[in-house]
Amino acid sequence: MNQQRLIMIASILMLLFMGCTRNSPTDIQPSWLDSSDYLAPSLSDPNYLVSSRFESPSDLILNTPVIIAVHGFTASTFEWQEFKTYAEANANVLVSLVLLGAHGRSYDSFKQASWQDWAAPIMEEYNRLVELGYTQIGLAGASTGGTLIANAIETTLWQQAPRAVFFVDTLVVPKDKMLYLVPYAHYFLSDQKSKSINDADRAYWYTYRPVEALKQLESVAETLRSQLEWGITLPAGTSGFIFQSQRDPTVDPISAYLLYKGLRDSHGNRLSVSTYDSDLHVLTRLDNRDLVTDKDRQNQRDIYTQIISAMTP
């Protein structure tokens, strides 16, 4: 029996043990994002989406750049709120905060959804903006949000091409390789309870990660890996930018290299890559985090500046 098979068997046994020892979601509090008593504010507030924020947009508004900002797995629009606040106060841009499908509703909704359900609101907002007459639209994705955007680039027939796309710590390869085993061992597993969020975050991130959702997460990452092997070409006129934390605890930094290798613009050029000296995942959000350094704040500002500059040359 070779070493690789021994590692695989040991990993499966570890997953089985973890499944027997994880807590079941019986302690969900009414104020948590997991709770059916709490809904993400973006579901009822029209100001989160540019398409519903302006009932009758003027020509001036329609020609203002719009950045559709997409959060990651188990998160909510809070992941891009700091960017929206900064961008709209300091530049002539609008930011549309998209809530992924099945996120921000309840544990059960999240558990039952496919990754295609997660992705649907991205193109729904994009297409609404196009129909309204917005002329300059960009897409920015954090973590799995970037994964879903990359998939959309590959599978969408664009009526109007995005001006630019931005990938921040985008999931291609997970840091925790146990995710690869979920499709094979999910029947034996219990839901994961996240240890990476604090009490202040429980209204913005799911505390529990259903095994079914983890299976979908591995599926969309695997789909993107396959697409990148074949190569993905951006629509004509679309530029692309990749951002990656060097010591990302969630996404293996090799993800940025795979994006760089597999994505090209319509002229065949590789995308711009910026790496950052940081231990954090998704630098677009620093509020409520522990151990945020001055360097992290500078890195965040650099990302903000590059995104805004690409949309407002």
N, C-alpha and C positions, 0 to 999 in steps of 0.2 A: 504494500500500500504506500503510494508516494506521499510526499509532504503536503502537496496541495490538497489531496483528498482528506488527509488528517486534519488540516486546518479547517476545511469545510465542515467536517463532522463535528469538530470541537465548537465551531461557531453555531451550528444548529443546536447542539446540546445547550450552549449558553443561552440562546434565544428561548429554548424551551424552559429553562430554569427561570429566565427573566419573566416569561409569560406566567409562570406559576406564582411569582412573587409581586408583580405589579398590582397596585390598587385598582379596583374597578371604579368607574365614575359615579360613586354614590355620594360624594361630598361636594357636588357642584353648588355654588352659592348663587342667589338671585342676581347679584351684581356682576357675575362673571360672563364673559362672552359665550361660554358654553351653555348658559342658561336659556331656556325658552322664555323666561320672564324678561330678558334683556335683549334689545335689538341694537345693532350698531347705528349711531345717529345718521349716517349717510343714507340709510334706507328711507328716511322720512324727511330729510332736509335737502331741498333742491339746490342749495348752494355748493354742494360737493361736486356736482357735475356741471361743466360749462354748458352743456346742451340744454339743461333745465334752468340754469342760473339766469339767463337772459331770455325773456319771453319773445321779444322782437329785436334781435341784435341789429345794430346799425352797421353800415358799411365799414366804419372804423373798427368796430369790434370784430367783424367777420375777417378783417385783414390782420388782426392781432394774433401772433403765434399762440397756439394752444399746446400744452404738454399734457398728455394723458399719462398719469403716474399710477403704476400698478404695484401693489404690495405682494408679499410672499406668502408661503404656506403657513397656515394657522394664524396669520396676522390680519390686519385691517387697514383702513386708510390712514390710521395714525402714523404708519411707517413713513408716509410722505408729507405729513402735515407741516413739519418744520420747513420743508422745501417750498411748499405752497405759500406759507407765510412770508418767507424770505423773497421768493421770486416775484410775487405780486406787489411787494412793497419796494423792490429795488430795480425792477425791470418792466418793460412793456410786454409782459407775457401773462397768459392765463393758465391756470393749472386745474385740470379735471382729475379728481381723486376717485378712481374706480374701485369699487368693492368687488372682489372676486365672487363668482357664484358659489352659493352655499356657505360662504363665510359670513360671520357677523350675525348669524341667525340663531342657531342652537347646535348643540352637540349632535343631535339626531340628523339635522339637515346636512351637517358636515360629513357625518358618517356615511350617508347614503349617496353622496354625489360622486360623479366621475370627474377626472381632470378636465374633460371637455366642458362640463358644467361650470367648473371654476373659470375657464377661459372665456365663456360666452359674453359676459358684460364688457370685455375689452373692445371687441369689434362692434358690439351694439352701440357703445358710446362713439367710437370712431365713425361708424356709418351715419349716426345721427348728426354729428358735426359736419360731415360732408354734405348731407342732405340740406342742412341749414345754410350752407354756403361758406363755411370756414375754409380758408385757403392755405393755411400753414399749420399743419398738425404734426406733432412729434409723439413718440411713444417711449416712455422710460419705465423699466421694470427692475424691481429689487428682488433678488433671490429667485424664487419660483415664478414671480411675475415676469422676470426676464426670460425664463425658460418658455413660458406661454407665449410671449411676444415673438421669440425666435421661431416657435412652431407656427405662429400665425403668418410670419413672413414667408415661410416655406409653402403654406397651404392656401393662401388667400389670393384671389384674383383682384388686384387693387384697382378700384374705380378712380381713386386719387391716391398717389403714392405719398407715404409719410415724408416729411422734410428730413427727419433724422430719427434714429432709434438709439436708445441708450441702455446698456446692460450693467447693472450694479450688483456685484457679487452673485452672478447668475448661476443657478444650479445646473451643472452638467454632470459633475462627479461629486457625490456627497463625501463629507469628511468622515462620517461614520459608515464604514463599509458594511455594517450589519443590514443596512437598508436593502442591499442586493438580495438578501436571503428572505425578505418578507414575502415575496410571491410564492415561495416554496414552503414556508413554515407558518403562514398567517393563520391557519386553522387552529394552531396550538398556542397562539399568542394572545395576550391581553393588551388593552390600550396603554400607551405610554403617558405618564404624567410628566409634563415638562418641569425640569429643575432649573431652567435658564431664565425664567421670568419671575419677577417679584410681585408682591400684592398690588402695587400700583399699576402693573401691566395687565392684570387679569380682565379688565374691561376692554382691552385692545387686542389681546392674543388668546387663543384657546389654551386652556390649562391642560386639557387632554388631547392626545393625538390618536384617534381611532386607528386600529390596525387597517381597516378598510381604506382610510385616507392615506396611510403610509404606503399601502400597495399602489394607490393611484399616483402618489408622488414618485415612486420608483418607476412606474410605467411612463410618466411624461418625461422623466430624465432619460430613460432608456430610448424613448422615441427621438428625443433631441440628439442623443449621441449618434444614433443611426443616421439621422438627417445630416449631421455635421460631417460624418464620414463620406457621404456622397457629395457634400458641398451645398451651401445655401447662398444664393445670390440676392442681394437687396434689390428692390425695385429701382428703376431708372430715376435718378435725381435724389435718391435717399442716401444720406451719409450715416455712418455708424460709429459708436464709441463704446469701449469696454473699460470698466473700472473694477479693480479687484484688490481687496485687503490681503496683505501678504501672509498674515497668520490667521486667516479666517477660521473660526472654530466650527462653522457649519458647512461651508462649501470648500471642497478641496481646491486650492488655488490653481491646480492644473486645469480647472474649468475655463479660466481665462485664456489659457494657451489653446485649448480645443476650440473655443469660439474664434480666436484669432486665426487658427489654421483652417477652420471650416466655413467661415463667413467671408464673403467678398462683396464689394459694391458692384454696380453694373458695368464698371470699366475693368473689373478684375483685380482691383486693389484691395489689400487687406485693411482691416479696420484699425483705428487708433486704440492703443491700450495704455491705460494708466494704472500702475500698482501703487499701493499705499502702505506705509509702515504703520500697521495697526493690528491689534488683536481682536477687533470687533467685526461682527458681521452686519452688513448694511449700514454704512456710515451716514446715510440720509437721515437717520433718526438717532439722536443722542439724548433726548429728554428721558428722565426716569432711570437712566443707566448708571451703573456703578463704575467707578474707576475710569471716567472719561478724562483724557489728557488734553493739554493744549494742542498737541500734535493732531489728535483726533478732530478737534474743532477746526483746525486749519485744513485738514484733509477734507472735511465736510464742505468747507467753503470752496475749496478747489473743485470738487465735484459739481457743486451748485453753479459755479462760474463757468465751467466748461459746457454744462448742459444749456445754460442760458445763452452763452455766446454762440453756440451752434444753431440756436433757434432765432437769434437776433443779430446777424452779422452787420 
